[in-house]
């Protein structure tokens, strides 16, 4: 299940994650970032994407955001893919009642 809205230049996405492995989590985040990137470079005039991850009970367990400026900087070569991922990783917040999904985010701390 996912919820999507846009307000004042910010896109809000909430989705239920069923991923429990590092590879699955990375793939999920990559999919969201890739779709957002495609929209931004395709002319979607928004400032940022704010993502809330929900557990199977639809309880918020974490969040992260992506700035459109990061996409522009990545595509122009001002920042590397690694720098982009570092910004994305730094933006995340893990809620107290973290599910397995968020416990497995340890690989993003590297």
FIKOLZA-1660 file (N, C-alpha, C; in steps of 0.1 Angstrom, whole numbers, plus 5000, padded with zeros to 4 digits):
% residues 110
   i   px   py   pz ch aa at
   1 5008 4988 5000  A  X  N
   1 5000 5000 5000  A  X CA
   1 5009 5012 5000  A  X  C
   2 5005 5022 4992  A  X  N
   2 5013 5035 4992  A  X CA
   2 5003 5047 4991  A  X  C
   3 5008 5058 4997  A  X  N
   3 5000 5070 4996  A  X CA
   3 5010 5081 4990  A  X  C
   4 5004 5089 4982  A  X  N
   4 5012 5099 4974  A  X CA
   4 5005 5112 4974  A  X  C
   5 5012 5123 4977  A  X  N
   5 5006 5136 4975  A  X CA
   5 5017 5147 4973  A  X  C
   6 5012 5158 4969  A  X  N
   6 5022 5169 4966  A  X CA
   6 5016 5182 4972  A  X  C
   7 5025 5190 4978  A  X  N
   7 5020 5202 4984  A  X CA
   7 5032 5212 4984  A  X  C
   8 5030 5224 4978  A  X  N
   8 5040 5235 4978  A  X CA
   8 5054 5230 4974  A  X  C
   9 5055 5222 4964  A  X  N
   9 5068 5218 4958  A  X CA
   9 5074 5206 4965  A  X  C
  10 5067 5200 4975  A  X  N
  10 5072 5188 4981  A  X CA
  10 5063 5177 4978  A  X  C
  11 5069 5166 4974  A  X  N
  11 5061 5154 4972  A  X CA
  11 5062 5145 4984  A  X  C
  12 5051 5140 4989  A  X  N
  12 5051 5131 5000  A  X CA
  12 5047 5117 4996  A  X  C
  13 5055 5107 5000  A  X  N
  13 5052 5093 4997  A  X CA
  13 5053 5085 5010  A  X  C
  14 5042 5077 5012  A  X  N
  14 5042 5068 5023  A  X CA
  14 5040 5054 5017  A  X  C
  15 5048 5044 5021  A  X  N
  15 5046 5031 5016  A  X CA
  15 5049 5020 5027  A  X  C
  16 5043 5009 5025  A  X  N
  16 5045 4997 5034  A  X CA
  16 5056 4989 5028  A  X  C
  17 5066 4986 5036  A  X  N
  17 5078 4978 5031  A  X CA
  17 5077 4964 5037  A  X  C
  18 5079 4955 5029  A  X  N
  18 5080 4941 5033  A  X CA
  18 5094 4936 5032  A  X  C
  19 5104 4944 5029  A  X  N
  19 5118 4940 5028  A  X CA
  19 5124 4938 5041  A  X  C
  20 5133 4927 5042  A  X  N
  20 5139 4925 5055  A  X CA
  20 5154 4922 5053  A  X  C
  21 5159 4923 5040  A  X  N
  21 5173 4920 5038  A  X CA
  21 5180 4933 5033  A  X  C
  22 5193 4934 5035  A  X  N
  22 5200 4946 5030  A  X CA
  22 5198 4948 5016  A  X  C
  23 5199 4938 5008  A  X  N
  23 5198 4939 4993  A  X CA
  23 5184 4944 4990  A  X  C
  24 5174 4938 4996  A  X  N
  24 5160 4943 4994  A  X CA
  24 5158 4957 4997  A  X  C
  25 5163 4961 5009  A  X  N
  25 5161 4975 5013  A  X CA
  25 5168 4984 5003  A  X  C
  26 5181 4981 5000  A  X  N
  26 5188 4990 4990  A  X CA
  26 5181 4991 4977  A  X  C
  27 5175 4979 4973  A  X  N
  27 5168 4980 4960  A  X CA
  27 5155 4988 4961  A  X  C
  28 5149 4988 4972  A  X  N
  28 5137 4995 4974  A  X CA
  28 5140 5010 4974  A  X  C
  29 5150 5014 4981  A  X  N
  29 5154 5028 4982  A  X CA
  29 5159 5033 4968  A  X  C
  30 5166 5024 4961  A  X  N
  30 5171 5028 4948  A  X CA
  30 5159 5029 4938  A  X  C
  31 5149 5021 4939  A  X  N
  31 5137 5022 4930  A  X CA
  31 5131 5036 4933  A  X  C
  32 5128 5039 4945  A  X  N
  32 5122 5052 4948  A  X CA
  32 5130 5064 4943  A  X  C
  33 5143 5063 4946  A  X  N
  33 5152 5074 4942  A  X CA
  33 5152 5075 4926  A  X  C
  34 5153 5064 4920  A  X  N
  34 5153 5063 4905  A  X CA
  34 5141 5069 4899  A  X  C
  35 5129 5066 4904  A  X  N
  35 5117 5071 4899  A  X CA
  35 5116 5086 4901  A  X  C
  36 5120 5090 4913  A  X  N
  36 5120 5105 4915  A  X CA
  36 5130 5112 4906  A  X  C
  37 5142 5106 4904  A  X  N
  37 5152 5112 4895  A  X CA
  37 5146 5114 4881  A  X  C
  38 5140 5103 4876  A  X  N
  38 5134 5104 4863  A  X CA
  38 5124 5115 4861  A  X  C
  39 5116 5116 4872  A  X  N
  39 5106 5127 4872  A  X CA
  39 5112 5141 4871  A  X  C
  40 5122 5143 4880  A  X  N
  40 5129 5156 4880  A  X CA
  40 5136 5159 4867  A  X  C
  41 5143 5150 4862  A  X  N
  41 5150 5153 4849  A  X CA
  41 5141 5153 4837  A  X  C
  42 5129 5148 4839  A  X  N
  42 5118 5148 4829  A  X CA
  42 5110 5161 4830  A  X  C
  43 5113 5170 4839  A  X  N
  43 5106 5183 4840  A  X CA
  43 5097 5184 4851  A  X  C
  44 5096 5175 4860  A  X  N
  44 5087 5176 4872  A  X CA
  44 5092 5187 4881  A  X  C
  45 5085 5198 4882  A  X  N
  45 5089 5209 4890  A  X CA
  45 5086 5209 4904  A  X  C
  46 5094 5201 4912  A  X  N
  46 5092 5199 4926  A  X CA
  46 5106 5201 4933  A  X  C
  47 5105 5205 4946  A  X  N
  47 5118 5207 4953  A  X CA
  47 5123 5195 4960  A  X  C
  48 5114 5186 4965  A  X  N
  48 5119 5175 4973  A  X CA
  48 5109 5164 4974  A  X  C
  49 5114 5152 4978  A  X  N
  49 5106 5141 4980  A  X CA
  49 5108 5137 4995  A  X  C
  50 5097 5136 5002  A  X  N
  50 5098 5131 5016  A  X CA
  50 5091 5118 5017  A  X  C
  51 5098 5108 5021  A  X  N
  51 5094 5094 5021  A  X CA
  51 5092 5089 5036  A  X  C
  52 5080 5083 5039  A  X  N
  52 5078 5077 5051  A  X CA
  52 5076 5062 5049  A  X  C
  53 5084 5054 5056  A  X  N
  53 5083 5039 5055  A  X CA
  53 5074 5034 5066  A  X  C
  54 5064 5026 5062  A  X  N
  54 5055 5020 5072  A  X CA
  54 5058 5005 5073  A  X  C
  55 5055 5000 5085  A  X  N
  55 5056 4985 5087  A  X CA
  55 5043 4979 5083  A  X  C
  56 5042 4966 5084  A  X  N
  56 5030 4959 5079  A  X CA
  56 5017 4963 5086  A  X  C
  57 5018 4969 5098  A  X  N
  57 5007 4974 5105  A  X CA
  57 5004 4989 5101  A  X  C
  58 5011 4994 5091  A  X  N
  58 5011 5007 5087  A  X CA
  58 5015 5018 5097  A  X  C
  59 5024 5013 5106  A  X  N
  59 5030 5022 5116  A  X CA
  59 5043 5028 5110  A  X  C
  60 5045 5041 5111  A  X  N
  60 5057 5047 5106  A  X CA
  60 5069 5042 5113  A  X  C
  61 5079 5037 5106  A  X  N
  61 5091 5032 5112  A  X CA
  61 5103 5039 5108  A  X  C
  62 5102 5047 5098  A  X  N
  62 5114 5055 5093  A  X CA
  62 5110 5064 5082  A  X  C
  63 5120 5073 5079  A  X  N
  63 5117 5082 5068  A  X CA
  63 5131 5087 5062  A  X  C
  64 5130 5092 5050  A  X  N
  64 5142 5098 5043  A  X CA
  64 5136 5108 5033  A  X  C
  65 5145 5117 5028  A  X  N
  65 5141 5126 5018  A  X CA
  65 5152 5128 5008  A  X  C
  66 5148 5133 4996  A  X  N
  66 5157 5135 4985  A  X CA
  66 5154 5149 4980  A  X  C
  67 5164 5158 4979  A  X  N
  67 5162 5171 4973  A  X CA
  67 5164 5171 4958  A  X  C
  68 5156 5178 4951  A  X  N
  68 5157 5178 4936  A  X CA
  68 5171 5184 4933  A  X  C
  69 5176 5193 4941  A  X  N
  69 5189 5199 4938  A  X CA
  69 5200 5188 4938  A  X  C
  70 5199 5178 4946  A  X  N
  70 5209 5167 4946  A  X CA
  70 5209 5160 4932  A  X  C
  71 5197 5158 4927  A  X  N
  71 5195 5152 4914  A  X CA
  71 5202 5160 4903  A  X  C
  72 5200 5173 4903  A  X  N
  72 5206 5182 4894  A  X CA
  72 5221 5182 4895  A  X  C
  73 5226 5182 4908  A  X  N
  73 5241 5182 4910  A  X CA
  73 5247 5168 4906  A  X  C
  74 5240 5157 4908  A  X  N
  74 5244 5144 4903  A  X CA
  74 5245 5144 4888  A  X  C
  75 5235 5148 4881  A  X  N
  75 5234 5148 4867  A  X CA
  75 5244 5157 4860  A  X  C
  76 5248 5168 4867  A  X  N
  76 5257 5177 4861  A  X CA
  76 5272 5174 4865  A  X  C
  77 5274 5164 4873  A  X  N
  77 5287 5159 4877  A  X CA
  77 5293 5167 4889  A  X  C
  78 5285 5176 4895  A  X  N
  78 5290 5183 4906  A  X CA
  78 5292 5174 4919  A  X  C
  79 5284 5164 4920  A  X  N
  79 5286 5154 4930  A  X CA
  79 5286 5140 4924  A  X  C
  80 5292 5131 4931  A  X  N
  80 5293 5117 4926  A  X CA
  80 5281 5109 4931  A  X  C
  81 5280 5097 4926  A  X  N
  81 5269 5088 4931  A  X CA
  81 5271 5085 4946  A  X  C
  82 5284 5084 4950  A  X  N
  82 5287 5081 4964  A  X CA
  82 5282 5093 4973  A  X  C
  83 5285 5105 4968  A  X  N
  83 5281 5117 4976  A  X CA
  83 5265 5118 4976  A  X  C
  84 5259 5115 4965  A  X  N
  84 5244 5115 4965  A  X CA
  84 5239 5105 4975  A  X  C
  85 5244 5093 4975  A  X  N
  85 5240 5083 4985  A  X CA
  85 5243 5087 4999  A  X  C
  86 5254 5093 5001  A  X  N
  86 5257 5098 5015  A  X CA
  86 5247 5108 5020  A  X  C
  87 5243 5117 5011  A  X  N
  87 5232 5127 5014  A  X CA
  87 5219 5120 5017  A  X  C
  88 5216 5111 5009  A  X  N
  88 5203 5103 5011  A  X CA
  88 5204 5096 5025  A  X  C
  89 5215 5089 5028  A  X  N
  89 5217 5082 5040  A  X CA
  89 5216 5091 5052  A  X  C
  90 5222 5103 5051  A  X  N
  90 5222 5113 5062  A  X CA
  90 5208 5118 5064  A  X  C
  91 5199 5117 5055  A  X  N
  91 5185 5123 5056  A  X CA
  91 5176 5114 5064  A  X  C
  92 5180 5101 5066  A  X  N
  92 5170 5092 5072  A  X CA
  92 5169 5093 5087  A  X  C
  93 5157 5090 5091  A  X  N
  93 5153 5090 5105  A  X CA
  93 5147 5076 5108  A  X  C
  94 5151 5070 5119  A  X  N
  94 5146 5057 5123  A  X CA
  94 5137 5059 5135  A  X  C
  95 5125 5055 5135  A  X  N
  95 5116 5057 5146  A  X CA
  95 5119 5046 5157  A  X  C
  96 5114 5049 5169  A  X  N
  96 5117 5040 5180  A  X CA
  96 5112 5026 5178  A  X  C
  97 5101 5024 5173  A  X  N
  97 5095 5011 5171  A  X CA
  97 5099 5006 5157  A  X  C
  98 5112 5004 5155  A  X  N
  98 5117 5000 5142  A  X CA
  98 5115 4985 5139  A  X  C
  99 5111 4982 5127  A  X  N
  99 5109 4969 5123  A  X CA
  99 5122 4963 5118  A  X  C
 100 5122 4951 5113  A  X  N
 100 5133 4944 5107  A  X CA
 100 5138 4953 5096  A  X  C
 101 5129 4959 5088  A  X  N
 101 5133 4967 5077  A  X CA
 101 5144 4977 5081  A  X  C
 102 5141 4984 5091  A  X  N
 102 5150 4995 5095  A  X CA
 102 5162 4990 5103  A  X  C
 103 5161 4979 5110  A  X  N
 103 5172 4973 5117  A  X CA
 103 5183 4970 5107  A  X  C
 104 5179 4966 5095  A  X  N
 104 5188 4961 5085  A  X CA
 104 5194 4973 5077  A  X  C
 105 5191 4985 5081  A  X  N
 105 5197 4997 5074  A  X CA
 105 5212 5000 5079  A  X  C
 106 5217 4991 5087  A  X  N
 106 5231 4993 5092  A  X CA
 106 5241 4994 5080  A  X  C
 107 5238 4988 5069  A  X  N
 107 5247 4989 5058  A  X CA
 107 5248 5003 5052  A  X  C
 108 5238 5011 5055  A  X  N
 108 5238 5025 5050  A  X CA
 108 5247 5034 5059  A  X  C
 109 5251 5029 5071  A  X  N
 109 5259 5037 5080  A  X CA
 109 5274 5038 5076  A  X  C
 110 5278 5030 5066  A  X  N
 110 5292 5029 5062  A  X CA
 110 5297 5042 5056  A  X  C
% end
